[in-house]
Structures are given as structure tokens and as C-alpha cells.
Amino acid sequence: MAGDWIKVRCDLQTHPKVVRILSAIRRQDVQGVSDKFRVIGGLHAVWTVFDQHSTDGKLPGYTPEIMDHVIGFEGFSQAMIDVGWLEVDGSETLVMPEFTEHNGKSGKRRAEDQKRKRDARKASESCPDGSGQDADKKRTREEKRRSNTPLNPPKGKSKRGERIPESFPTDDELLWATQEFPSVDHNHESAKFRDYWISVPGQKGCKLDWPATWRNWIRRAAENGKGKTQSEPNPPSRRVLN
């Protein structure tokens, strides 16, 4: 489902606490596991359990042994406790320190806000003709995309676009394509759509309303019967799609 994710650090495989967990497991010879990527997978499994079943970083009814059984990794919970990534509250409650920094709605909202700001900076650099004010309004544009509402710039101001966002088409756009045109292979068209618009140079590759551009692309694929995986379609002619 859209939005089901957890925040994971990019430097996790070299993080000192991961190294300590790996060393502890090797000393214990738990299940003969010594692969750091198995350790990272165990961390992801534990964090996912918290994300799915806790809103405050606490899991009543869970003990280290129960968590080990759930994720299929004996001794792993105690290793997390030893490095401070897991705590025990009472006899049957596990606690994740700093839960709201990485999990839950508040942590995800902060991560999404940071990503929106990065995308806005990239769009501003890729479209030098766009004003700084347009970059500041990027969050508003993305919120309007959710309801498929076209963006209408104020009268008297020049129309400026943006390069295709890094995460576009979003899950919402893919869901729309699946529901409205089930005969079209939307994953295949999504890859073609990105490859095509990334290759369009300069201002011609900037759009005011990427969702509308995506919808027109899918409609054209359905009309031409070229949205199925049985054939390799040619990209639409390079013209403005709004």
C-alpha cells in the first residue's frame, strides 16, 4: 500500500552499533549467522513490527524471546538491547528509543518534507528560468496533485514549469492508470514516461502539471493500443502534454 515504509539510514551497514551487533552474534554463534546484511535485515524486521503495531514506540506483550520468534532470529533482540536500540519495560513490554524520529506519522512527515525540499532545489536548478517563488510553492503543487486538481498560476504571472520529480509517477498516478485503463501496462508506461521526459532538454522538459501530462500519456497509450507488454511501443512525439 502507498505510504507503508520506514526510514532507514544510508550508512547502516557501517554503523558502529551494527558492527557491535554483528560481533555479539558471532561470539554467540547464534544460528551460525555472521553476515552483516542478515543483521540489517533483522533490524528492518524489528522496526517494521514496531511501525505496524505501535504508535508510541511500545509493544505490550512482547519480550525479547517473542520478538526473536516473530522475526526468526534467535538472540537478535538481546543484541539490540545491548547497543541501546531496544529496551525492556517491565516483564512483557519492548520499547524502541527515539521511535518518533524514524517511525510513525510524525517521523514520516518530517522525512517527506525534507524530500520535497530536496526535489524543489533540484527542480529550481534544472529549470533556471523558474523563479525561486515557484520552488517554494512545490509543496503546494504536490498536495494538489493528490486530488488531481490542475495548478492554475495567478493571472499576470508568467507560467513556469519544473522537471519531472524524482518519485513521479507516484502511487496515486499508478493507481489511477490501473483503475481507468486496466488494459494498459502502467509499470511499463511509467518507465517509458520517465525515460522520455528526463531526456527532453531545457525548458521543454519542464511541466506545470505532471499529473495531467501523465494522464494524457496513458490515454494516448490506451487509444493507440500500445500500452501492453506484448509489443514495444514507440514514445509519443516530443510535444507539450498538459
Backbone as CSV, one residue per row, in Angstrom:
resi,resn,N_x,N_y,N_z,CA_x,CA_y,CA_z,C_x,C_y,C_z
1,MET,0.841,-1.190,0.000,0.000,0.000,0.000,0.875,1.239,0.000
2,ALA,0.345,2.309,-0.607,1.105,3.551,-0.670,1.316,4.092,0.734
3,GLY,2.525,4.517,1.020,2.825,5.123,2.304,3.339,4.145,3.338
4,ASP,3.317,2.827,3.067,3.831,1.844,4.011,5.341,1.736,3.865
5,TRP,6.074,2.440,4.690,7.523,2.432,4.610,8.097,2.831,5.958
6,ILE,9.380,2.549,6.155,10.087,3.005,7.341,11.368,3.697,6.903
7,LYS,11.862,4.567,7.734,13.065,5.338,7.436,14.295,4.529,7.840
8,VAL,15.201,4.305,6.893,16.417,3.520,7.154,17.637,4.359,6.774
9,ARG,18.647,4.384,7.629,19.844,5.175,7.375,20.654,4.592,6.224
10,CYS,21.259,5.470,5.414,22.081,5.022,4.283,23.391,4.396,4.761
11,ASP,23.884,4.822,5.929,25.171,4.318,6.427,25.001,3.147,7.388
12,LEU,23.843,2.466,7.306,23.529,1.447,8.297,24.548,0.306,8.309
13,GLN,25.027,-0.108,7.125,25.916,-1.273,7.091,27.274,-1.004,7.734
14,THR,27.638,0.281,7.904,28.904,0.609,8.566,28.687,1.272,9.925
15,HIS,27.450,1.334,10.382,27.152,1.984,11.656,27.818,1.203,12.798
16,PRO,28.435,1.906,13.752,29.130,1.220,14.867,28.238,0.243,15.623
17,LYS,26.963,0.571,15.791,26.077,-0.327,16.525,25.799,-1.604,15.737
18,VAL,25.746,-1.491,14.414,25.572,-2.686,13.589,26.796,-3.586,13.728
19,VAL,27.974,-2.965,13.741,29.216,-3.737,13.907,29.225,-4.446,15.256
20,ARG,28.745,-3.773,16.305,28.709,-4.380,17.630,27.718,-5.540,17.680
21,ILE,26.548,-5.355,17.031,25.564,-6.446,16.986,26.150,-7.647,16.253
22,LEU,26.820,-7.372,15.135,27.430,-8.447,14.347,28.474,-9.200,15.171
23,SER,29.292,-8.455,15.903,30.323,-9.092,16.733,29.700,-9.941,17.833
24,ALA,28.624,-9.425,18.465,27.965,-10.167,19.538,27.365,-11.463,19.025
25,ILE,26.748,-11.419,17.871,26.132,-12.616,17.303,27.191,-13.634,16.903
26,ARG,28.316,-13.142,16.393,29.400,-14.055,16.028,29.954,-14.753,17.267
27,ARG,30.080,-14.002,18.371,30.597,-14.598,19.603,29.648,-15.670,20.134
28,GLN,28.340,-15.391,20.010,27.355,-16.334,20.494,27.153,-17.488,19.516
29,ASP,27.603,-17.297,18.262,27.413,-18.290,17.203,25.939,-18.654,17.064
30,VAL,25.088,-17.613,17.117,23.652,-17.822,17.019,23.294,-18.238,15.607
31,GLN,22.816,-19.438,15.427,22.389,-19.978,14.144,23.509,-19.921,13.098
32,GLY,24.745,-19.735,13.536,25.843,-19.675,12.587,25.802,-18.451,11.693
33,VAL,25.082,-17.402,12.110,24.903,-16.221,11.261,26.023,-15.221,11.515
34,SER,26.682,-14.754,10.455,27.734,-13.747,10.609,27.685,-12.695,9.510
35,ASP,26.640,-12.710,8.712,26.521,-11.787,7.588,25.915,-10.477,8.073
36,LYS,26.615,-9.355,7.812,26.101,-8.072,8.277,24.780,-7.717,7.607
37,PHE,24.539,-8.229,6.406,23.285,-7.923,5.736,22.127,-8.695,6.372
38,ARG,22.411,-9.838,6.993,21.388,-10.529,7.773,21.053,-9.706,9.007
39,VAL,22.066,-9.067,9.590,21.833,-8.197,10.733,20.957,-7.022,10.331
40,ILE,21.268,-6.403,9.192,20.463,-5.276,8.714,19.034,-5.732,8.440
41,GLY,18.893,-6.934,7.873,17.558,-7.461,7.651,16.810,-7.681,8.953
42,GLY,17.514,-8.120,9.998,16.885,-8.291,11.300,16.419,-6.963,11.876
43,LEU,17.253,-5.918,11.720,16.857,-4.582,12.189,15.600,-4.110,11.467
44,HIS,15.593,-4.295,10.152,14.430,-3.886,9.364,13.183,-4.641,9.830
45,ALA,13.318,-5.924,10.122,12.166,-6.718,10.564,11.630,-6.209,11.899
46,VAL,12.521,-5.924,12.851,12.088,-5.428,14.163,11.428,-4.063,14.015
47,TRP,12.058,-3.153,13.273,11.498,-1.818,13.098,10.141,-1.868,12.405
48,THR,9.974,-2.814,11.485,8.694,-2.947,10.791,7.606,-3.417,11.748
49,VAL,7.937,-4.338,12.647,6.956,-4.788,13.637,6.488,-3.611,14.484
50,PHE,7.419,-2.771,14.923,7.048,-1.591,15.703,6.195,-0.635,14.876
51,ASP,6.570,-0.435,13.622,5.848,0.510,12.774,4.409,0.067,12.548
52,GLN,4.197,-1.247,12.433,2.867,-1.765,12.144,1.977,-1.878,13.378
53,HIS,2.580,-2.091,14.554,1.776,-2.414,15.719,1.945,-1.441,16.889
54,SER,2.669,-0.357,16.683,2.854,0.598,17.781,2.707,2.026,17.268
55,THR,2.123,2.874,18.106,2.008,4.297,17.768,2.875,5.174,18.656
56,ASP,3.446,4.563,19.715,4.253,5.347,20.657,5.605,4.721,20.944
57,GLY,5.981,3.695,20.167,7.278,3.060,20.384,7.260,1.976,21.439
58,LYS,6.067,1.546,21.905,5.968,0.488,22.904,5.165,-0.684,22.337
59,LEU,5.583,-1.897,22.693,4.891,-3.116,22.261,4.545,-3.970,23.486
60,PRO,3.399,-3.711,24.111,2.982,-4.547,25.244,2.778,-5.989,24.792
61,GLY,3.164,-6.928,25.661,3.003,-8.338,25.336,4.199,-8.940,24.626
62,TYR,5.174,-8.116,24.267,6.373,-8.598,23.571,7.536,-8.703,24.554
63,THR,8.244,-9.788,24.482,9.509,-9.975,25.198,10.601,-10.166,24.145
64,PRO,11.875,-10.102,24.531,12.934,-10.360,23.550,12.780,-11.716,22.872
65,GLU,12.360,-12.724,23.657,12.205,-14.064,23.086,11.074,-14.104,22.065
66,ILE,9.970,-13.404,22.369,8.844,-13.376,21.425,9.244,-12.659,20.145
67,MET,9.957,-11.524,20.278,10.386,-10.788,19.085,11.322,-11.649,18.241
68,ASP,12.239,-12.381,18.895,13.139,-13.273,18.156,12.339,-14.308,17.373
69,HIS,11.287,-14.824,17.992,10.449,-15.826,17.326,9.719,-15.213,16.138
70,VAL,9.218,-13.984,16.306,8.465,-13.321,15.237,9.339,-13.077,14.011
71,ILE,10.570,-12.610,14.232,11.441,-12.288,13.095,12.301,-13.465,12.664
72,GLY,12.270,-14.558,13.441,13.048,-15.745,13.083,14.542,-15.577,13.242
73,PHE,14.965,-14.901,14.317,16.393,-14.614,14.510,16.698,-14.714,16.004
74,GLU,17.139,-15.867,16.457,17.382,-16.107,17.875,18.529,-15.241,18.402
75,GLY,18.307,-14.601,19.545,19.330,-13.795,20.189,19.452,-12.386,19.644
76,PHE,18.682,-12.047,18.623,18.859,-10.744,17.978,18.337,-9.596,18.853
77,SER,17.200,-9.807,19.518,16.633,-8.739,20.351,17.592,-8.344,21.472
78,GLN,18.232,-9.321,22.093,19.172,-9.010,23.170,20.356,-8.220,22.638
79,ALA,20.801,-8.534,21.415,21.901,-7.776,20.812,21.487,-6.328,20.590
80,MET,20.223,-6.097,20.179,19.729,-4.727,20.020,19.653,-4.017,21.360
81,ILE,19.240,-4.750,22.397,19.181,-4.159,23.741,20.576,-3.748,24.206
82,ASP,21.578,-4.564,23.930,22.941,-4.291,24.372,23.513,-3.014,23.763
83,VAL,23.078,-2.654,22.552,23.610,-1.443,21.912,22.668,-0.249,22.075
84,GLY,21.537,-0.427,22.786,20.639,0.689,23.054,19.597,0.942,21.996
85,TRP,19.394,0.018,21.071,18.367,0.172,20.036,17.053,-0.482,20.436
86,LEU,17.014,-1.092,21.614,15.796,-1.732,22.112,15.875,-1.745,23.628
87,GLU,14.733,-1.570,24.276,14.685,-1.572,25.733,13.541,-2.457,26.203
88,VAL,13.638,-2.907,27.457,12.590,-3.711,28.086,11.964,-2.889,29.194
89,ASP,10.637,-2.759,29.139,9.891,-2.013,30.156,8.983,-2.991,30.880
90,GLY,9.356,-3.356,32.102,8.584,-4.364,32.821,8.905,-5.754,32.309
91,SER,7.979,-6.676,32.521,8.241,-8.061,32.154,7.839,-8.403,30.731
92,GLU,6.855,-7.680,30.162,6.358,-8.041,28.841,6.066,-6.807,27.979
93,THR,7.013,-5.921,27.878,6.867,-4.757,27.005,8.229,-4.394,26.427
94,LEU,8.305,-4.330,25.109,9.516,-3.856,24.446,9.319,-2.399,24.043
95,VAL,10.398,-1.631,24.135,10.350,-0.203,23.830,11.440,0.127,22.815
96,MET,11.075,0.925,21.798,12.066,1.390,20.835,12.407,2.843,21.140
97,PRO,13.642,3.137,21.576,14.037,4.524,21.834,13.979,5.360,20.548
98,GLU,13.630,6.631,20.685,13.586,7.579,19.563,12.675,7.064,18.437
99,PHE,11.584,6.427,18.828,10.656,5.856,17.847,10.131,6.905,16.867
100,THR,9.751,8.081,17.394,9.130,9.098,16.535,10.106,9.739,15.558
101,GLU,11.407,9.527,15.752,12.376,10.082,14.821,12.410,9.309,13.515
102,HIS,12.046,8.040,13.548,12.176,7.191,12.368,10.885,6.492,11.967
103,ASN,9.946,6.358,12.876,8.712,5.646,12.599,7.506,6.515,12.929
104,GLY,6.332,6.011,12.606,5.116,6.741,12.925,4.867,7.885,11.967
105,LYS,3.703,8.496,12.078,3.291,9.546,11.142,4.168,10.780,11.228
106,SER,4.586,11.165,12.442,5.378,12.386,12.581,6.745,12.234,11.943
107,GLY,7.404,11.070,12.163,8.712,10.841,11.558,8.623,10.788,10.047
108,LYS,7.584,10.141,9.529,7.426,10.043,8.079,7.136,11.408,7.473
109,ARG,6.339,12.204,8.182,6.027,13.531,7.663,7.284,14.387,7.558
110,ARG,8.159,14.298,8.562,9.405,15.068,8.500,10.273,14.594,7.334
111,ALA,10.350,13.284,7.140,11.155,12.759,6.032,10.596,13.201,4.686
112,GLU,9.261,13.207,4.553,8.640,13.632,3.301,8.863,15.120,3.054
113,ASP,8.802,15.914,4.128,9.062,17.352,3.989,10.488,17.602,3.499
114,GLN,11.442,16.851,4.055,12.827,17.009,3.633,13.004,16.629,2.171
115,LYS,12.327,15.553,1.747,12.422,15.127,0.356,11.809,16.168,-0.574
116,ARG,10.668,16.747,-0.178,10.043,17.779,-1.005,10.983,18.974,-1.206
117,LYS,11.683,19.343,-0.141,12.605,20.469,-0.239,13.770,20.139,-1.179
118,ARG,14.284,18.884,-1.096,15.361,18.486,-1.999,14.881,18.502,-3.450
119,ASP,13.670,17.988,-3.687,13.119,17.981,-5.043,12.932,19.398,-5.562
120,ALA,12.518,20.312,-4.675,12.317,21.700,-5.085,13.633,22.341,-5.505
121,ARG,14.708,22.052,-4.748,16.012,22.604,-5.111,16.490,22.051,-6.442
122,LYS,16.298,20.731,-6.653,16.700,20.121,-7.920,15.915,20.710,-9.083
123,ALA,14.607,20.896,-8.885,13.773,21.455,-9.949,14.200,22.875,-10.287
124,SER,14.554,23.645,-9.249,14.982,25.025,-9.476,16.291,25.070,-10.253
125,GLU,17.216,24.128,-9.942,18.497,24.088,-10.651,18.330,23.613,-12.088
126,SER,17.393,22.674,-12.322,17.185,22.130,-13.667,16.431,23.106,-14.562
127,CYS,15.603,23.969,-13.985,14.824,24.951,-14.736,15.235,26.340,-14.289
128,PRO,16.356,26.847,-14.805,16.855,28.137,-14.335,15.905,29.287,-14.608
129,ASP,14.992,29.124,-15.583,14.055,30.204,-15.875,12.957,30.310,-14.827
130,GLY,12.788,29.241,-14.027,11.766,29.260,-12.993,12.199,30.141,-11.841
131,SER,11.280,30.792,-11.192,11.609,31.699,-10.100,11.759,30.935,-8.802
132,GLY,12.429,31.538,-7.817,12.558,30.932,-6.511,11.211,30.762,-5.842
133,GLN,10.281,31.639,-6.184,8.951,31.542,-5.607,8.255,30.267,-6.043
134,ASP,8.486,29.859,-7.311,7.895,28.611,-7.802,8.426,27.423,-7.025
135,ALA,9.734,27.423,-6.703,10.316,26.325,-5.944,9.718,26.250,-4.552
136,ASP,9.461,27.435,-3.942,8.868,27.457,-2.616,7.451,26.909,-2.614
137,LYS,6.771,26.993,-3.767,5.386,26.541,-3.852,5.267,25.082,-4.239
138,LYS,6.405,24.369,-4.354,6.369,22.990,-4.823,5.538,22.088,-3.903
139,ARG,5.626,22.333,-2.616,4.857,21.500,-1.702,3.369,21.672,-1.951
140,THR,2.937,22.903,-2.214,1.532,23.142,-2.505,1.106,22.415,-3.758
141,ARG,1.968,22.408,-4.786,1.632,21.725,-6.027,1.478,20.234,-5.799
142,GLU,2.379,19.640,-4.983,2.306,18.207,-4.746,1.050,17.832,-3.977
143,GLU,0.622,18.696,-3.050,-0.596,18.425,-2.315,-1.806,18.474,-3.249
144,LYS,-1.776,19.393,-4.224,-2.887,19.483,-5.162,-2.916,18.290,-6.098
145,ARG,-1.746,17.692,-6.356,-1.724,16.504,-7.210,-2.552,15.381,-6.618
146,ARG,-2.565,15.298,-5.297,-3.257,14.206,-4.640,-4.730,14.174,-5.028
147,SER,-5.304,15.320,-5.274,-6.707,15.380,-5.654,-6.876,15.584,-7.155
148,ASN,-5.771,15.441,-7.920,-5.799,15.611,-9.368,-6.359,16.964,-9.785
149,THR,-6.063,17.983,-8.990,-6.523,19.333,-9.296,-5.452,20.068,-10.083
150,PRO,-5.752,20.530,-11.319,-4.757,21.251,-12.116,-4.304,22.508,-11.401
151,LEU,-3.044,22.848,-11.578,-2.482,24.057,-10.984,-2.690,25.228,-11.917
152,ASN,-3.392,26.235,-11.444,-3.651,27.429,-12.253,-2.849,28.594,-11.707
153,PRO,-1.769,29.013,-12.366,-0.958,30.131,-11.875,-1.771,31.412,-11.841
154,PRO,-1.482,32.335,-10.923,-2.192,33.606,-10.861,-2.058,34.368,-12.176
155,LYS,-3.121,35.065,-12.533,-3.104,35.842,-13.764,-2.058,36.948,-13.680
156,GLY,-1.456,37.223,-14.810,-0.464,38.286,-14.878,0.947,37.809,-14.619
157,LYS,1.128,36.538,-14.215,2.456,35.989,-13.973,2.802,34.990,-15.058
158,SER,4.062,34.956,-15.442,4.489,34.032,-16.485,4.403,32.610,-15.979
159,LYS,4.069,31.688,-16.858,3.938,30.287,-16.500,5.308,29.623,-16.516
160,ARG,5.660,28.995,-15.424,6.929,28.280,-15.322,6.644,26.845,-14.919
161,GLY,7.450,25.934,-15.415,7.271,24.525,-15.071,8.437,23.996,-14.258
162,GLU,8.442,22.701,-14.077,9.515,22.031,-13.349,9.851,20.731,-14.054
163,ARG,11.078,20.254,-13.824,11.475,18.972,-14.379,10.687,17.857,-13.675
164,ILE,10.637,16.698,-14.277,9.889,15.585,-13.696,10.465,15.238,-12.329
165,PRO,9.640,15.192,-11.269,10.131,14.873,-9.927,10.726,13.474,-9.876
166,GLU,11.625,13.279,-8.944,12.347,12.007,-8.833,11.411,10.835,-8.585
167,SER,10.332,11.055,-7.815,9.439,9.954,-7.437,8.178,9.892,-8.292
168,PHE,8.175,10.533,-9.449,6.984,10.550,-10.298,7.127,9.522,-11.413
169,PRO,6.034,8.816,-11.785,4.664,8.869,-11.260,4.579,8.281,-9.851
170,THR,3.731,8.900,-9.017,3.552,8.420,-7.654,2.590,7.238,-7.639
171,ASP,2.411,6.645,-6.465,1.464,5.534,-6.335,0.057,5.956,-6.740
172,ASP,-0.308,7.210,-6.456,-1.645,7.678,-6.824,-1.835,7.696,-8.332
173,GLU,-0.803,8.160,-9.072,-0.918,8.186,-10.526,-0.989,6.764,-11.095
174,LEU,-0.187,5.846,-10.529,-0.211,4.460,-11.000,-1.561,3.806,-10.695
175,LEU,-2.134,4.128,-9.539,-3.440,3.580,-9.190,-4.509,4.089,-10.152
176,TRP,-4.440,5.381,-10.484,-5.400,5.940,-11.445,-5.301,5.225,-12.779
177,ALA,-4.091,4.993,-13.262,-3.903,4.324,-14.548,-4.468,2.914,-14.514
178,THR,-4.267,2.219,-13.385,-4.760,0.848,-13.267,-6.279,0.804,-13.277
179,GLN,-6.903,1.751,-12.572,-8.357,1.755,-12.467,-9.034,2.229,-13.753
180,GLU,-8.480,3.259,-14.388,-9.120,3.845,-15.560,-8.806,3.078,-16.842
181,PHE,-7.598,2.530,-16.943,-7.188,1.841,-18.169,-6.489,0.526,-17.796
182,PRO,-7.250,-0.461,-17.337,-6.649,-1.720,-16.887,-5.913,-2.479,-17.991
183,SER,-6.224,-2.188,-19.269,-5.551,-2.900,-20.359,-4.144,-2.370,-20.615
184,VAL,-3.826,-1.228,-20.028,-2.511,-0.618,-20.227,-1.551,-1.098,-19.143
185,ASP,-0.364,-1.504,-19.555,0.673,-1.905,-18.592,1.272,-0.633,-17.997
186,HIS,0.730,-0.187,-16.862,1.131,1.111,-16.314,2.572,1.118,-15.826
187,ASN,3.098,-0.023,-15.364,4.504,-0.056,-14.948,5.431,0.138,-16.145
188,HIS,5.083,-0.496,-17.257,5.874,-0.348,-18.478,5.812,1.098,-18.978
189,GLU,4.590,1.663,-18.959,4.431,3.038,-19.419,5.122,4.031,-18.482
190,SER,5.160,3.706,-17.191,5.830,4.576,-16.229,7.316,4.692,-16.545
191,ALA,7.945,3.559,-16.861,9.371,3.579,-17.200,9.607,4.370,-18.479
192,LYS,8.745,4.162,-19.489,8.884,4.910,-20.739,8.684,6.405,-20.512
193,PHE,7.678,6.727,-19.685,7.358,8.124,-19.395,8.555,8.840,-18.779
194,ARG,9.184,8.213,-17.781,10.332,8.838,-17.129,11.514,8.965,-18.087
195,ASP,11.808,7.883,-18.811,12.943,7.920,-19.742,12.758,9.022,-20.776
196,TYR,11.536,9.170,-21.243,11.277,10.160,-22.281,11.460,11.591,-21.756
197,TRP,10.809,11.906,-20.619,10.844,13.287,-20.148,12.169,13.676,-19.521
198,ILE,12.900,12.700,-18.998,14.246,13.006,-18.498,15.160,13.398,-19.644
199,SER,14.914,12.819,-20.839,15.778,13.088,-21.992,15.440,14.393,-22.702
200,VAL,14.258,14.967,-22.426,13.881,16.224,-23.085,14.698,17.367,-22.483
201,PRO,15.438,18.100,-23.288,16.337,19.117,-22.729,15.625,20.424,-22.383
202,GLY,16.260,21.179,-21.498,15.865,22.554,-21.220,14.439,22.728,-20.745
203,GLN,13.875,23.895,-21.061,12.544,24.258,-20.611,11.462,23.377,-21.211
204,LYS,11.742,22.749,-22.360,10.745,21.874,-22.971,10.453,20.663,-22.094
205,GLY,11.398,20.314,-21.247,11.188,19.177,-20.348,10.581,19.567,-19.025
206,CYS,10.119,20.827,-18.882,9.503,21.301,-17.647,7.983,21.374,-17.821
207,LYS,7.256,20.976,-16.802,5.806,20.970,-16.863,5.213,21.642,-15.632
208,LEU,4.078,22.322,-15.854,3.338,22.892,-14.737,2.542,21.822,-14.001
209,ASP,2.037,20.848,-14.734,1.128,19.861,-14.161,1.518,18.474,-14.640
210,TRP,2.428,17.819,-13.916,2.881,16.495,-14.307,1.777,15.446,-14.240
211,PRO,0.866,15.498,-13.247,-0.227,14.517,-13.257,-1.068,14.564,-14.526
212,ALA,-1.362,15.790,-15.018,-2.141,15.904,-16.248,-1.350,15.356,-17.433
213,THR,-0.035,15.617,-17.444,0.814,15.072,-18.508,0.795,13.555,-18.486
214,TRP,0.851,12.979,-17.293,0.799,11.519,-17.139,-0.543,10.960,-17.627
215,ARG,-1.642,11.605,-17.268,-2.956,11.107,-17.675,-3.108,11.130,-19.192
216,ASN,-2.629,12.197,-19.818,-2.693,12.274,-21.275,-1.840,11.175,-21.916
217,TRP,-0.689,10.896,-21.321,0.197,9.847,-21.840,-0.507,8.494,-21.809
218,ILE,-1.138,8.168,-20.663,-1.822,6.883,-20.518,-3.023,6.797,-21.453
219,ARG,-3.768,7.895,-21.602,-4.913,7.881,-22.529,-4.447,7.614,-23.948
220,ARG,-3.331,8.231,-24.329,-2.821,8.036,-25.687,-2.349,6.589,-25.884
221,ALA,-1.715,6.010,-24.829,-1.275,4.627,-24.928,-2.469,3.689,-25.095
222,ALA,-3.559,3.993,-24.377,-4.756,3.159,-24.488,-5.393,3.296,-25.869
223,GLU,-5.462,4.528,-26.385,-6.065,4.755,-27.693,-5.266,4.087,-28.816
224,ASN,-3.956,4.114,-28.687,-3.109,3.536,-29.729,-2.915,2.031,-29.562
225,GLY,-3.389,1.486,-28.405,-3.215,0.066,-28.171,-1.766,-0.322,-27.997
226,LYS,-0.962,0.633,-27.491,0.473,0.386,-27.365,0.910,0.324,-25.913
227,GLY,-0.019,0.139,-25.014,0.347,0.125,-23.603,0.534,-1.258,-23.037
228,LYS,0.509,-2.309,-23.889,0.625,-3.666,-23.398,2.048,-4.173,-23.560
229,THR,2.376,-5.168,-22.747,3.746,-5.685,-22.754,4.046,-6.520,-23.983
230,GLN,3.009,-6.927,-24.767,3.266,-7.774,-25.922,4.054,-7.053,-27.001
231,SER,3.995,-5.757,-27.029,4.697,-5.000,-28.064,5.535,-3.921,-27.430
232,GLU,6.547,-3.481,-28.106,7.444,-2.429,-27.622,7.050,-1.130,-28.301
233,PRO,6.310,-0.252,-27.615,5.782,0.950,-28.259,6.851,2.004,-28.476
234,ASN,6.595,2.824,-29.481,7.447,3.983,-29.701,6.960,5.117,-28.827
235,PRO,7.857,5.980,-28.327,7.420,7.080,-27.469,6.587,8.071,-28.259
236,PRO,5.652,8.772,-27.593,4.860,9.790,-28.291,5.769,10.864,-28.869
237,SER,5.238,11.564,-29.868,6.032,12.640,-30.462,6.349,13.658,-29.392
238,ARG,7.517,14.262,-29.492,8.009,15.186,-28.454,7.293,16.520,-28.583
239,ARG,6.173,16.635,-27.851,5.444,17.891,-27.839,4.888,18.117,-26.446
240,VAL,4.412,19.308,-26.159,3.944,19.671,-24.828,2.678,18.899,-24.524
241,LEU,2.661,18.214,-23.342,1.469,17.480,-22.921,1.009,18.073,-21.616
242,ASN,-0.074,18.786,-21.626,-0.605,19.422,-20.407,-2.079,19.074,-20.256
